[in-house]
Amino acid sequence: MTDATPQRATVGARHDVTPDIVLLSLRLSQSAPTPPPGSHLEVVVRLPAGPDTRSYSLVDLGRDDGLLRIAVRRHHDGRGGAVWMHTLGPGDELTVSGPVDAFPPDPGPGPQRAARRRGGHHPCPGFGPRPAHPRQ
Ligand SMILES: Cc1cc2nc3c(=O)[nH]c(=O)nc-3n(C[C@H](O)[C@H](O)[C@H](O)COP(=O)(O)OP(=O)(O)OC[C@H]3O[C@@H](n4cnc5c(N)ncnc54)[C@H](O)[C@@H]3O)c2cc1C
């Protein structure tokens, strides 16, 4: 699922996992189906230069309580997005887009297509397509 429509999210809780990693529970204003694993949120962060967007992977898809969780590592040498995220606490509101599934799983070519890619050899000898001109 890819939803680029901005919406409001409210911080439900924060947990300082380490001094540099904060876990934020977010409740989106618009309920949506459970996002696929690997999804992330696009979060509008407030920087001294103005608003900007940062991506944060979902570490909890909200199956149990409907809350999406992200873990943000503080960057001491960044432009300030992560540092701003570390100022957030319960009740704070954010503008987010997503969840965005930017890396959907690749099911792979499957045995038939893989065989064709290898040059027409069927994985089971004797059952593959016959050559147009049988060898002499
Ligand atoms: C799909 C995706 C998922 C992500 N998931 C997470 C996540 O789950 N948790 C998380 O903590 N972060 C995640 N990130 C990274 C996150 O989006 C931010 O980049 C991060 O929070 C830093 O933002 P910042 O504004 O503090 O730092 P930035 O200004 O973005 O800087 C980040 C780092 O890059 C360096 N840097 C900045 N500009 C340049 C430049 N021009 N040239 C070279 N180096 C530069 C800085 O020194 C710093 O170390 C994800 C990013 C993507 C794309």
PDBQT file of the ligand as one rigid body, heavy atoms in Angstrom, charges set to zero:
ROOT
HETATM    1  C1  LIG A 201      13.135   4.397   3.693  1.00  0.00    +0.000 C 
HETATM    2  C2  LIG A 201      13.861   5.022   4.885  1.00  0.00    +0.000 A 
HETATM    3  C3  LIG A 201      13.605   4.527   6.166  1.00  0.00    +0.000 A 
HETATM    4  C4  LIG A 201      14.253   5.090   7.259  1.00  0.00    +0.000 A 
HETATM    5  N1  LIG A 201      14.008   4.571   8.501  1.00  0.00    +0.000 NA
HETATM    6  C5  LIG A 201      14.605   5.095   9.582  1.00  0.00    +0.000 A 
HETATM    7  C6  LIG A 201      14.326   4.558  10.884  1.00  0.00    +0.000 A 
HETATM    8  O1  LIG A 201      13.539   3.627  11.078  1.00  0.00    +0.000 OA
HETATM    9  N2  LIG A 201      14.965   5.145  11.950  1.00  0.00    +0.000 N 
HETATM   10  C7  LIG A 201      15.856   6.191  11.795  1.00  0.00    +0.000 A 
HETATM   11  O2  LIG A 201      16.394   6.666  12.805  1.00  0.00    +0.000 OA
HETATM   12  N3  LIG A 201      16.124   6.700  10.580  1.00  0.00    +0.000 NA
HETATM   13  C8  LIG A 201      15.521   6.201   9.466  1.00  0.00    +0.000 A 
HETATM   14  N4  LIG A 201      15.772   6.737   8.237  1.00  0.00    +0.000 N 
HETATM   15  C9  LIG A 201      16.615   7.929   8.139  1.00  0.00    +0.000 C 
HETATM   16  C10 LIG A 201      15.779   9.191   8.470  1.00  0.00    +0.000 C 
HETATM   17  O3  LIG A 201      14.829   9.423   7.409  1.00  0.00    +0.000 OA
HETATM   18  C11 LIG A 201      16.609  10.483   8.564  1.00  0.00    +0.000 C 
HETATM   19  O4  LIG A 201      17.505  10.540   7.472  1.00  0.00    +0.000 OA
HETATM   20  C12 LIG A 201      17.384  10.550   9.866  1.00  0.00    +0.000 C 
HETATM   21  O5  LIG A 201      16.462  10.670  10.959  1.00  0.00    +0.000 OA
HETATM   22  C13 LIG A 201      18.349  11.752   9.898  1.00  0.00    +0.000 C 
HETATM   23  O6  LIG A 201      17.664  12.935   9.672  1.00  0.00    +0.000 OA
HETATM   24  P1  LIG A 201      18.396  14.304  10.106  1.00  0.00    +0.000 P 
HETATM   25  O7  LIG A 201      17.603  15.432   9.555  1.00  0.00    +0.000 OA
HETATM   26  O8  LIG A 201      18.628  14.318  11.581  1.00  0.00    +0.000 OA
HETATM   27  O9  LIG A 201      19.801  14.180   9.464  1.00  0.00    +0.000 OA
HETATM   28  P2  LIG A 201      20.267  14.440   7.924  1.00  0.00    +0.000 P 
HETATM   29  O10 LIG A 201      20.512  15.906   7.726  1.00  0.00    +0.000 OA
HETATM   30  O11 LIG A 201      19.320  13.807   6.995  1.00  0.00    +0.000 OA
HETATM   31  O12 LIG A 201      21.663  13.709   7.958  1.00  0.00    +0.000 OA
HETATM   32  C14 LIG A 201      21.754  12.295   8.163  1.00  0.00    +0.000 C 
HETATM   33  C15 LIG A 201      23.201  11.878   8.058  1.00  0.00    +0.000 C 
HETATM   34  O13 LIG A 201      23.659  12.129   6.746  1.00  0.00    +0.000 OA
HETATM   35  C16 LIG A 201      24.754  13.007   6.784  1.00  0.00    +0.000 C 
HETATM   36  N5  LIG A 201      24.516  13.999   5.713  1.00  0.00    +0.000 N 
HETATM   37  C17 LIG A 201      23.574  14.933   5.661  1.00  0.00    +0.000 A 
HETATM   38  N6  LIG A 201      23.663  15.628   4.523  1.00  0.00    +0.000 NA
HETATM   39  C18 LIG A 201      24.695  15.081   3.846  1.00  0.00    +0.000 A 
HETATM   40  C19 LIG A 201      25.301  15.341   2.604  1.00  0.00    +0.000 A 
HETATM   41  N7  LIG A 201      24.867  16.328   1.813  1.00  0.00    +0.000 N 
HETATM   42  N8  LIG A 201      26.350  14.583   2.232  1.00  0.00    +0.000 NA
HETATM   43  C20 LIG A 201      26.802  13.590   3.012  1.00  0.00    +0.000 A 
HETATM   44  N9  LIG A 201      26.273  13.289   4.200  1.00  0.00    +0.000 NA
HETATM   45  C21 LIG A 201      25.241  14.031   4.616  1.00  0.00    +0.000 A 
HETATM   46  C22 LIG A 201      24.766  13.668   8.147  1.00  0.00    +0.000 C 
HETATM   47  O14 LIG A 201      26.102  13.905   8.557  1.00  0.00    +0.000 OA
HETATM   48  C23 LIG A 201      24.097  12.632   9.028  1.00  0.00    +0.000 C 
HETATM   49  O15 LIG A 201      25.016  11.725   9.560  1.00  0.00    +0.000 OA
HETATM   50  C24 LIG A 201      15.161   6.177   7.102  1.00  0.00    +0.000 A 
HETATM   51  C25 LIG A 201      15.401   6.666   5.826  1.00  0.00    +0.000 A 
HETATM   52  C26 LIG A 201      14.778   6.095   4.728  1.00  0.00    +0.000 A 
HETATM   53  C27 LIG A 201      15.075   6.630   3.359  1.00  0.00    +0.000 C 
ENDROOT
TORSDOF 0
